[in-house]
Amino acid sequence: MTVLIPSSKYAIPLRFGLFTGLIYIVLLFFRYKYFASDPVQFGLSALVTYVIILTMYLFTGIARKKELGGYGESREIFQSIFIVILITEMVYIIFNLVYLKFIDPAFWQNLKATSLSYYQSLHMTGEQMEQRMKSFKDVNQQATPVGLLKGYGFSVIIDSLFGLIFASLLRKKKPASIDILEKTKS
């Protein structure tokens, strides 16, 4: 197994955090620009984006385990994944603020209009459409500083649950025999 030369326990999470954040920006831009005209495509693109981001969290854990020599405790692996989560979710909030306030301030109105047209094409009743359109009323509350902070916290918690699962799956304790041999060599 290839062992990476440890430079700092924060090198991998910072590198993966910035890279994952950059991937998130590109995916969000494409979702907002090209998939917002159809609610189904918009939802599917959100799902695909999230799976890609979760995969990047998994790759972070794999890289950290590799850096540790193929052996690592859940805590050591999760710490790196958690840093990537914090960076990625912060990038998400900053991108949304910039995009929705400055680049395309009418985005939510346009998405609401296309969604309403889509629901009408499905011949939904007025009550069904009203139920679906309620989520657009909450968008203004989510864009406030308190709403953004709540969203950030919620996203970090949900992503951290996946991070804990990944860290648990990747953990591998160093066998005692290898540990004893390493101590006798030094």
C-alpha positions in Angstrom: 0.0 0.0 0.0 1.3 3.4 -0.9 1.8 5.7 2.1 1.5 9.4 1.5 4.1 11.6 3.3 2.2 13.3 6.0 2.7 17.1 5.8 -0.1 18.2 8.0 -3.3 16.5 9.2 -5.1 19.5 7.6 -3.5 19.3 4.2 -5.9 16.7 2.7 -9.1 18.2 4.1 -8.2 21.7 3.0 -7.3 20.5 -0.5 -10.4 18.3 -0.8 -12.6 21.1 0.8 -11.5 23.7 -1.8 -11.8 21.2 -4.6 -15.2 20.0 -3.5 -16.4 23.6 -3.0 -15.3 24.3 -6.6 -17.1 21.3 -7.9 -20.2 22.4 -6.0 -20.0 25.9 -7.5 -19.9 24.5 -11.0 -22.7 22.0 -10.4 -24.9 24.7 -8.8 -24.3 27.1 -11.6 -25.4 24.5 -14.2 -28.4 23.5 -12.1 -29.6 27.1 -11.7 -28.8 28.1 -15.3 -29.9 25.1 -17.3 -32.2 22.9 -15.2 -34.4 25.4 -13.5 -36.9 25.5 -16.5 -38.2 22.0 -15.5 -38.9 21.1 -11.9 -38.2 17.4 -12.5 -34.8 18.1 -14.1 -34.1 20.6 -11.3 -34.9 18.0 -8.6 -32.9 15.3 -10.4 -29.9 17.6 -10.8 -30.1 18.4 -7.1 -30.0 14.7 -6.3 -27.1 14.0 -8.7 -25.2 17.0 -7.3 -25.7 15.7 -3.7 -24.5 12.2 -4.6 -21.4 13.7 -6.2 -20.6 15.8 -3.1 -21.1 12.8 -0.8 -18.7 10.9 -3.1 -16.2 13.6 -2.6 -16.6 13.2 1.2 -15.9 9.5 0.8 -12.8 10.2 -1.3 -11.6 12.6 1.4 -11.9 9.7 3.9 -10.0 7.3 1.6 -7.2 9.9 1.1 -6.9 10.4 4.8 -6.8 6.7 5.5 -4.1 6.3 2.8 -2.1 9.2 4.4 -2.3 7.4 7.7 -0.7 4.3 6.1 -3.9 2.4 5.4 -4.8 2.3 9.1 -7.0 4.9 10.8 -9.5 5.3 13.5 -12.9 6.6 12.7 -12.1 9.8 14.6 -9.0 10.6 12.5 -10.9 9.9 9.2 -14.0 11.8 10.3 -12.1 14.8 11.3 -10.9 15.3 7.7 -14.3 14.7 6.3 -15.8 17.1 8.8 -13.5 19.9 7.7 -14.4 19.3 4.1 -18.1 19.4 5.0 -17.6 22.8 6.8 -15.8 24.3 3.8 -18.2 22.9 1.2 -21.3 24.0 3.0 -19.8 27.5 3.5 -19.0 27.7 -0.2 -22.6 26.6 -0.9 -24.0 29.5 1.2 -21.6 32.1 -0.3 -22.4 31.0 -3.9 -26.1 31.1 -3.3 -25.9 34.5 -1.7 -23.9 35.9 -4.7 -25.9 34.1 -7.4 -29.4 34.8 -6.0 -28.7 38.4 -4.9 -26.5 39.6 -7.7 -26.3 37.3 -10.7 -30.0 36.2 -11.0 -32.2 37.9 -8.4 -35.3 36.8 -10.2 -34.3 33.1 -10.1 -36.9 32.0 -7.4 -39.7 33.9 -9.2 -38.8 32.2 -12.5 -38.6 28.8 -10.9 -41.9 29.4 -9.2 -43.5 30.4 -12.5 -42.1 27.4 -14.4 -43.2 25.1 -11.5 -46.7 26.5 -11.6 -46.9 25.9 -15.4 -45.6 22.4 -14.9 -48.1 21.6 -12.2 -50.9 23.0 -14.4 -49.8 20.8 -17.3 -50.2 17.8 -15.0 -53.8 18.9 -14.4 -53.4 19.2 -10.7 -56.2 20.7 -8.6 -55.8 24.1 -7.2 -55.4 22.6 -3.7 -52.6 20.3 -4.8 -50.8 23.2 -6.6 -51.1 25.4 -3.6 -49.6 22.7 -1.4 -46.6 22.3 -3.7 -46.2 26.1 -4.0 -45.9 26.6 -0.2 -42.2 25.8 -0.3 -41.6 28.9 -2.4 -43.0 31.1 0.4 -40.3 29.9 2.7 -37.5 30.9 0.4 -37.5 34.5 1.6 -37.1 33.3 5.2 -34.3 31.0 4.2 -32.4 33.9 2.7 -32.2 35.9 5.9 -28.9 35.7 8.0 -30.7 33.6 10.6 -32.2 31.4 7.9 -28.8 30.9 6.3 -27.2 30.0 9.6 -30.0 27.5 10.3 -29.6 26.0 6.9 -25.8 25.8 7.3 -26.2 24.0 10.6 -28.8 21.6 9.3 -26.7 20.8 6.2 -23.5 20.3 8.3 -25.5 17.9 10.6 -26.9 15.8 7.7 -23.6 15.7 5.9 -21.8 14.8 9.1 -24.1 11.7 9.5 -22.9 10.5 6.1 -19.4 11.4 7.1 -19.6 9.3 10.2 -20.9 6.4 8.2 -18.0 6.8 5.7 -15.5 7.0 8.6 -16.9 3.9 10.2 -16.7 2.0 7.0 -13.1 3.1 6.3 -11.7 2.6 9.8 -9.0 0.0 10.1 -7.1 -0.6 13.3 -3.4 -1.3 13.0 -2.8 -4.9 14.1 -1.0 -5.2 17.4 1.8 -7.2 15.8 2.7 -4.4 13.4 2.5 -1.9 16.2 4.9 -4.0 18.3 7.4 -4.4 15.4 7.4 -0.7 14.7 8.1 0.1 18.4 11.0 -2.4 18.5 12.6 -0.9 15.4 12.8 2.6 16.9 
